[in-house]
């Protein structure tokens, strides 16, 4: 019984503790990550939709980077965050931190390789071809809050982006 009480206490306290370590504009998510949602759409945000490099620069201004979605758990955390974030717009596409270089290598912004066979990808993604491409998270099923990673061309724009910041210690 005491271990259940301890788990319940940790579940209640951990988000509050983490919020002290997330930056001012970041929100703690599931007691592990610190996320910030940037909206660049003129209807609900400060301006026009942005390219991936511009969105990444916005995250870097906050001492963060575009979110790395390197596991199903992280994908679920991002989907949960979007469902809870009051500024999130249903149906929007958000830039995240993956990129394919001109040589064809896929990496996250933290320099780790992207698993191209992961279940985070939208069916038939990532697309073959050449040239630089960037990753974005797209809604696939709003009823069940499902999202997948998709790709966009270097010239593509999206109305939002998700930044990730490491919790300060």
N, C-alpha and C positions, 0 to 999 in steps of 0.2 A: 504494500500500500504506500509506503514512503517513497518508493521509486516512481510511482505514478504521480504523486504529489510533486516530486522534484521535476519531472518532465513537464507537468502543467505550469509550474512556476517558471521554468526556463522558457517555455513557450510564450508566457506573458511578459517576461522581463527582457528577453533577448532583443526583440525589435526596438524597445526603448533605448537599450544600451547601444545598439548599432546606430540608431538615429543620431546619437551624440558624435559618432565617428564619420558620418556621411557629410559631405559638403552642404552648404546652405541651401542650394537649389536641388539637392539630390534627396531621393526618398529611399529608405531601406526597404528591401524586398525579400520576404521570406527569411529574414534574419541572417542573410548571407551577402547580398549584393547591394550596391548603391547605384540607382539609376536616375537619369534626368531625361525628360522628354522635351525635345525641341520641336516647336511647331513653326513652320515658316510660311504657312498659307496665309494670304492676306485677310481672309475672313476671320480667322481665329488667332492669328499670330502676327509677327512683325513685318512680313514681306512676302515676296514671291517664293515659290518652291525652289529648292536648291539642289545643286549637284552634290555628289558624294564628297569630293575634296573640300567643298565649302562647308558642308555639314561637319566633316571631321575637324576642320579648323575651328568651328564653333565649340565643339567638345573640348578641344585642346585649350581654348581660352579659359575653360572652367577647370583646368588641370585634370582632364579626363581624356577619354578617347571613345570612339564608337564602340558599342557593346560587342563583345566576342561571344558568340553562341556556339560553344564547343561541346555541348552535350544536350541530350533530351531534357534533362533536369533544368538546364539554363533556358532552353526554349520554352518550357512550361513556366518558368519564372518570368520571362519577358511577356508571355501571353497573359499571365496573371496580372502583371504590372499594368499592361495596357487596359485590362478590364477594370482595374481599380483607379487608374489615373483620371482625374476629372477633366483634364485638358485633352485626353486622347479622343480622336475622332474616329468613329466606327467606319470601317472600310478604307482607312488611310493606309498608305504604304510608307514604311519608315526605313531609312538607311541604317544599316548595321555594319560592323567592322570587318568585312571580308573583301578580298580583292584578288583579281587574277592579273598577273603581270603580263607584259607583252610576250614573254617567253612561255606563257601558259601555266605557270605555277600559281596555285591557289593558296593564299595565306591569310591569317587573321592579322589585325593591326598589332598584335603582340608577337608577331613573327612565327607563330606556330602554324603548321600545315593544317588545311581544312580537310576533313574527312569527306570526300566526294560521294561516299556510299552511305553516309549517315541518313537517318530518317528525318532530319530537320529540313531536307530539301523538298520543294514542291515537285510533284512528279514531272519527269522529263527535264529536270534541272540537275546540275548546272548545264547550261547549253554548251555544245561544242562550238568551235570556231576559233578565231584569232582575235587578238587585240585585248585591250584592258577592259575588264568588267568589274562591277562592284556588287556587293550583296545588299539586299533589303529584305525586310520581313513583310509578308503579305498576308492579309486575312483570307482564309480558305473556307471557313465555316463559322459564321458569327453566332449561330445558335449554340454551338459547343465550344466557342472561343478557341478555335484551332487556327494556328498560324504556321506558315512555312517560310523557309528562306528561298529567295528567288534571286535572279541576277538582273542587272541593268547595265546598259552601255555607259561608256565614259561620259557621254553627253546627256544622259537621262537626268531628269529632275524628280524629286519626291517632295511632298509637302511637310515631311517631318523626319526626325532622326532620334536615335536613342543613344545617350552617352552612358558610360559606365565609369565609376570611380572606385578605386580600391579604398576600403574603409581605412581610415587613419588608425594607427596603433598608439 
